[in-house]
Amino acid sequence: MNNWIIIIDERRAGGMLDAARRLGGQVLAAVVGPRALAEDMAKLGFDRVLCFETAEGVPAEAYAAQVADAAKAAEPRLVLASDAPISRTLLGAAAVKLNAALIGTVRALAVNGERIVVSRSAAEGKVLEDVEVQGPLAVIFDGEDIEVSSAQPAPVELIPVGEPGAMLRLVETSESGAESAGMLTAARVVGVGMGLRFREDLKLIEELADAMHAEIACTLPVCDDMRWFPAHRVVGSSHNQIAPDLYIAVGISGQPQHTSGIRDAKVVVAVNNDPEAGIFKKCDYGILGDLYKVVPALVSAFKNIG
Ligand SMILES: Cc1cc2nc3c(=O)[nH]c(=O)nc-3n(C[C@H](O)[C@H](O)[C@H](O)COP(=O)(O)OP(=O)(O)OC[C@H]3O[C@@H](n4cnc5c(N)ncnc54)[C@H](O)[C@@H]3O)c2cc1C
């Protein structure tokens, strides 16, 4: 009985290893990327680490057939991958070869006799569903990441991959013009909601973001209805997921479609003038008050601490 985890970067690797461990059997990392990434994964506590070492200028997707063939030969009961687009592509290829059930937004795994029980979020994150699966299973993992490590790193096994670049080769990388990368990886993010009355009031939010060295994100209506920000600034179920250390939600009601995008934020602070606002049930610290008074006070406080 073995379980495979397809890895293209560190994203959710510890969480996936922990989830797969709950099923029993060996857990193997199939790393598609540089050798250094495979060596990092070896330190997390996988039983085996296979490395499909990517060649310079060849995207990870070029190795989909090799990964799928290797999975087919090993016949794992479970193949996991993170929700990153490239991981999902590789997982899909393996799932087809394995004739496996394919299921997404999975938060946790368990066993019930011969069956795997998959706990996945549904209805925009409002509910969790448990689904029992018989037979091989491919899972897009969307659960929490956790830190894991092992005192005894597994040896890295290099898998011969031939010449995958003949089919797929990166020919050019250029700036896309989108600014979202900063927001996606920022340690601090200020989220703007419909509590803001006028476009000019964005000055307030910019001052706060400057004072706390943060990026700015927004809710869907601030983008779609008000047109104050482009779509790549929207956080939530239909757009971006972010995981900053600190998220300050300003004038945001806390609908699940938005808060599902900040599920992995470490600390959430909400500023809202409605004591009944749902965001107050989903934040670590709530400031009940008019944002036009609270935000300038926060700007001064952040300026004082530098
Ligand atoms: C299929 C689908 C997908 C969706 N996907 C997303 C998504 O990815 N991301 C997303 O964000 N939304 C998404 N939505 C929309 C979502 O359901 C909510 O409508 C949206 O998140 C609400 O945005 P908001 O909190 O800015 O506005 P509102 O719900 O209008 O909240 C504004 C808040 O500001 C507060 N406020 C008002 N004045 C002040 C003041 N002076 N001081 C302090 N607080 C004040 C109010 O009390 C209120 O709580 C989706 C909806 C659907 C149907």
The ligand as an SDF file (V2000), in Angstrom:
LIG
                    3D

 53 58  0  0  0  0  0  0  0  0999 V2000
  -20.2630   32.9180   -7.1010 C   0  0  0  0  0  0  0  0  0  0  0  0
  -19.7570   34.0730   -6.2880 C   0  0  0  0  0  0  0  0  0  0  0  0
  -18.3910   34.2260   -6.1410 C   0  0  0  0  0  0  0  0  0  0  0  0
  -17.8920   35.2710   -5.3780 C   0  0  0  0  0  0  0  0  0  0  0  0
  -16.5410   35.4000   -5.2390 N   0  0  0  0  0  0  0  0  0  0  0  0
  -16.0490   36.3930   -4.4540 C   0  0  0  0  0  0  0  0  0  0  0  0
  -14.6590   36.5260   -4.2510 C   0  0  0  0  0  0  0  0  0  0  0  0
  -13.8160   35.7740   -4.7880 O   0  0  0  0  0  0  0  0  0  0  0  0
  -14.2310   37.5430   -3.4460 N   0  0  0  0  0  0  0  0  0  0  0  0
  -15.0970   38.4060   -2.8220 C   0  0  0  0  0  0  0  0  0  0  0  0
  -14.6340   39.3010   -2.0910 O   0  0  0  0  0  0  0  0  0  0  0  0
  -16.4230   38.2860   -3.0190 N   0  0  0  0  0  0  0  0  0  0  0  0
  -16.9070   37.3230   -3.8150 C   0  0  0  0  0  0  0  0  0  0  0  0
  -18.2650   37.2370   -4.0140 N   0  0  0  0  0  0  0  0  0  0  0  0
  -19.1180   38.3120   -3.4410 C   0  0  0  0  0  0  0  0  0  0  0  0
  -19.4480   38.0730   -1.9810 C   0  0  0  0  0  0  0  0  0  0  0  0
  -20.5460   37.2120   -1.8500 O   0  0  0  0  0  0  0  0  0  0  0  0
  -19.7760   39.3870   -1.2590 C   0  0  0  0  0  0  0  0  0  0  0  0
  -20.8300   40.0190   -1.9330 O   0  0  0  0  0  0  0  0  0  0  0  0
  -18.6010   40.3500   -1.1790 C   0  0  0  0  0  0  0  0  0  0  0  0
  -17.4740   39.7170   -0.6550 O   0  0  0  0  0  0  0  0  0  0  0  0
  -18.9910   41.5140   -0.2650 C   0  0  0  0  0  0  0  0  0  0  0  0
  -18.0180   42.4950   -0.3530 O   0  0  0  0  0  0  0  0  0  0  0  0
  -17.8560   43.5820    0.7780 P   0  0  0  0  0  0  0  0  0  0  0  0
  -17.6250   42.9080    2.0940 O   0  0  0  0  0  0  0  0  0  0  0  0
  -16.8340   44.5470    0.3040 O   0  0  0  0  0  0  0  0  0  0  0  0
  -19.2340   44.3870    0.7460 O   0  0  0  0  0  0  0  0  0  0  0  0
  -20.4700   44.3730    1.7190 P   0  0  0  0  0  0  0  0  0  0  0  0
  -20.9770   43.0220    1.9440 O   0  0  0  0  0  0  0  0  0  0  0  0
  -21.3990   45.4070    1.1810 O   0  0  0  0  0  0  0  0  0  0  0  0
  -19.8680   44.9050    3.1050 O   0  0  0  0  0  0  0  0  0  0  0  0
  -19.4700   46.2090    3.3660 C   0  0  0  0  0  0  0  0  0  0  0  0
  -19.1680   46.2800    4.8610 C   0  0  0  0  0  0  0  0  0  0  0  0
  -18.6540   47.5610    5.1760 O   0  0  0  0  0  0  0  0  0  0  0  0
  -19.1450   47.9470    6.4410 C   0  0  0  0  0  0  0  0  0  0  0  0
  -19.1050   49.4120    6.5080 N   0  0  0  0  0  0  0  0  0  0  0  0
  -19.8760   50.3250    5.8540 C   0  0  0  0  0  0  0  0  0  0  0  0
  -19.5090   51.5790    6.1690 N   0  0  0  0  0  0  0  0  0  0  0  0
  -18.4750   51.4680    7.0520 C   0  0  0  0  0  0  0  0  0  0  0  0
  -17.6910   52.4050    7.7530 C   0  0  0  0  0  0  0  0  0  0  0  0
  -17.8540   53.7370    7.5710 N   0  0  0  0  0  0  0  0  0  0  0  0
  -16.7530   51.9410    8.5970 N   0  0  0  0  0  0  0  0  0  0  0  0
  -16.5470   50.6000    8.7860 C   0  0  0  0  0  0  0  0  0  0  0  0
  -17.2660   49.6550    8.1360 N   0  0  0  0  0  0  0  0  0  0  0  0
  -18.2300   50.0910    7.2830 C   0  0  0  0  0  0  0  0  0  0  0  0
  -20.5590   47.4080    6.4830 C   0  0  0  0  0  0  0  0  0  0  0  0
  -20.9820   47.2320    7.8290 O   0  0  0  0  0  0  0  0  0  0  0  0
  -20.3990   46.0780    5.7510 C   0  0  0  0  0  0  0  0  0  0  0  0
  -20.1550   45.0290    6.6780 O   0  0  0  0  0  0  0  0  0  0  0  0
  -18.7840   36.1870   -4.7620 C   0  0  0  0  0  0  0  0  0  0  0  0
  -20.1570   36.0250   -4.9090 C   0  0  0  0  0  0  0  0  0  0  0  0
  -20.6480   34.9830   -5.6610 C   0  0  0  0  0  0  0  0  0  0  0  0
  -22.1240   34.8190   -5.7950 C   0  0  0  0  0  0  0  0  0  0  0  0
  1  2  1  0
  2  3  1  0
  2 52  2  0
  3  4  2  0
  4  5  1  0
  4 50  1  0
  5  6  2  0
  6  7  1  0
  6 13  1  0
  7  8  2  0
  7  9  1  0
  9 10  1  0
 10 11  2  0
 10 12  1  0
 12 13  2  0
 13 14  1  0
 14 15  1  0
 14 50  1  0
 15 16  1  0
 16 17  1  0
 16 18  1  0
 18 19  1  0
 18 20  1  0
 20 21  1  0
 20 22  1  0
 22 23  1  0
 23 24  1  0
 24 25  2  0
 24 26  1  0
 24 27  1  0
 27 28  1  0
 28 29  2  0
 28 30  1  0
 28 31  1  0
 31 32  1  0
 32 33  1  0
 33 34  1  0
 33 48  1  0
 34 35  1  0
 35 36  1  0
 35 46  1  0
 36 37  1  0
 36 45  1  0
 37 38  2  0
 38 39  1  0
 39 40  1  0
 39 45  2  0
 40 41  1  0
 40 42  2  0
 42 43  1  0
 43 44  2  0
 44 45  1  0
 46 47  1  0
 46 48  1  0
 48 49  1  0
 50 51  2  0
 51 52  1  0
 52 53  1  0
M  END
$$$$
